[in-house]
Amino acid sequence: MTEIPNSSNIITIDCAALTHNYRTLRSRIPDGVELLAMVKGDGYGHGMVEAARAFAAGGCHIFGVAELCEGVKLRNSGITGEIFIMVGFLENQADYFFTHSLTPVVFTKNSIALLSERAVKRNCTIDLHLKIDSGMSRLGVMPDQIEEYAEYIDELPGVTLAGVVSHFYEADNPKSSGTNSAFTVYSDACHRIENTFSGIRHIANSGAVLNFPETLCEMGRAGIALYGYSPDGNRDNARVGEERLRPAMKFSTRIAMVKEVPAGTGVSYGHTYTTTRATRLAVMPVGYEDGYPRCLSNQAEVLIQGTKVPVLGRICMNLCMADITEIDGVQIGDEAVFLGEQGSEVITADDIAQKAGTISYEILCMLGNNNQRVHIE
Ligand SMILES: *Cc1c(COP(=O)(O)O)cnc(C)c1O
């Protein structure tokens, strides 16, 4: 017995849903405008390579990741097309952009100089995308530095300014004026180099693709919508017209034990819950170690036999308990669903996120990247 047995906890990814979501979002975008698929965070917990393949099946040929290591892994897995590295690279890593045909997003002169030097050594040129800070106060040069950086790139051999990038800080909120003001800052900056710049502009994330399509420019960069969720946490907004985006992730386990306890029994660490009646409990091998947040103690719900039941008491490292008093015939080994559908009921990442005081993105990453994943077509 050398093989390691499977965990009871399984993430199931519906790859057809990912493909559907790419096609659906694509239908929102005018012909001639590109749609990059963000697959950072191991594809928002869905598996970077499998997610990229599913989007490619929907027509995607441009991908984005945060770090260089992710881009190299993606390329080594046979993904073709353009791969953007969004958050820079270390001094000694510039060669990877050439050996693995990766596209750098730059925001420091040092990184531009390093890429220029490597390009000259290799007797080739490389396309750079310059990042502008349009109000996020994260990566990017300030808008009034755009000419200086464009000139710097122009003067160096081996490097071409192929794009100007920025990122919206509030596009998930269709009512916020933040997106319009950020877009004005960004457009004004692009305007200042229009005589010399012939590359592409891209700033629109999922929120902007869904709520502010007039900001698409030459390319959108979508993440969360491709995984079936609206960035504002509202399920009703996860759609293009009448076509719904489909969540692709399910998280389920197998019940480890069923037990009956009398009224007045404390449940789990600290006895933060005490039964008020004779209670039947399902004990499940899911805890915060599996990415299921402890702050959901006494708040979470789980699907058993197609019924939503409450999680009682603290969520432990590897275990939690649900109240199945109202359900008959639950057996050890039965499926319990923490995220996704069972029967006609569903628990979404937005439902979990709302209870945990966070956003669907974090729930998808935490569950997806802490459990064994199975991809189905
Ligand atoms: C993550 C990310 C996106 C995609 O954001 P979503 O809200 O998931 O659509 C786009 N651009 C950059 C720079 C990002 O980091």
The ligand as an SDF file (V2000), in Angstrom:
LIG
                    3D

 15 15  0  0  0  0  0  0  0  0999 V2000
   -7.0940   40.1440  -10.3630 C   0  0  0  0  0  0  0  0  0  0  0  0
   -6.9150   41.1780  -11.3760 C   0  0  0  0  0  0  0  0  0  0  0  0
   -7.8570   41.3530  -12.3930 C   0  0  0  0  0  0  0  0  0  0  0  0
   -9.1750   40.6160  -12.4130 C   0  0  0  0  0  0  0  0  0  0  0  0
  -10.0000   41.0910  -11.3600 O   0  0  0  0  0  0  0  0  0  0  0  0
  -11.4920   40.5120  -11.1680 P   0  0  0  0  0  0  0  0  0  0  0  0
  -12.1190   41.4380  -10.2070 O   0  0  0  0  0  0  0  0  0  0  0  0
  -11.3260   39.1370  -10.6050 O   0  0  0  0  0  0  0  0  0  0  0  0
  -12.1060   40.4930  -12.5040 O   0  0  0  0  0  0  0  0  0  0  0  0
   -7.5640   42.2660  -13.3860 C   0  0  0  0  0  0  0  0  0  0  0  0
   -6.4210   42.9850  -13.3670 N   0  0  0  0  0  0  0  0  0  0  0  0
   -5.4990   42.8450  -12.4000 C   0  0  0  0  0  0  0  0  0  0  0  0
   -4.2610   43.6660  -12.4140 C   0  0  0  0  0  0  0  0  0  0  0  0
   -5.7220   41.9580  -11.3600 C   0  0  0  0  0  0  0  0  0  0  0  0
   -4.8220   41.8300  -10.3790 O   0  0  0  0  0  0  0  0  0  0  0  0
  1  2  1  0
  2  3  1  0
  2 14  2  0
  3  4  1  0
  3 10  2  0
  4  5  1  0
  5  6  1  0
  6  7  2  0
  6  8  1  0
  6  9  1  0
 10 11  1  0
 11 12  2  0
 12 13  1  0
 12 14  1  0
 14 15  1  0
M  END
$$$$
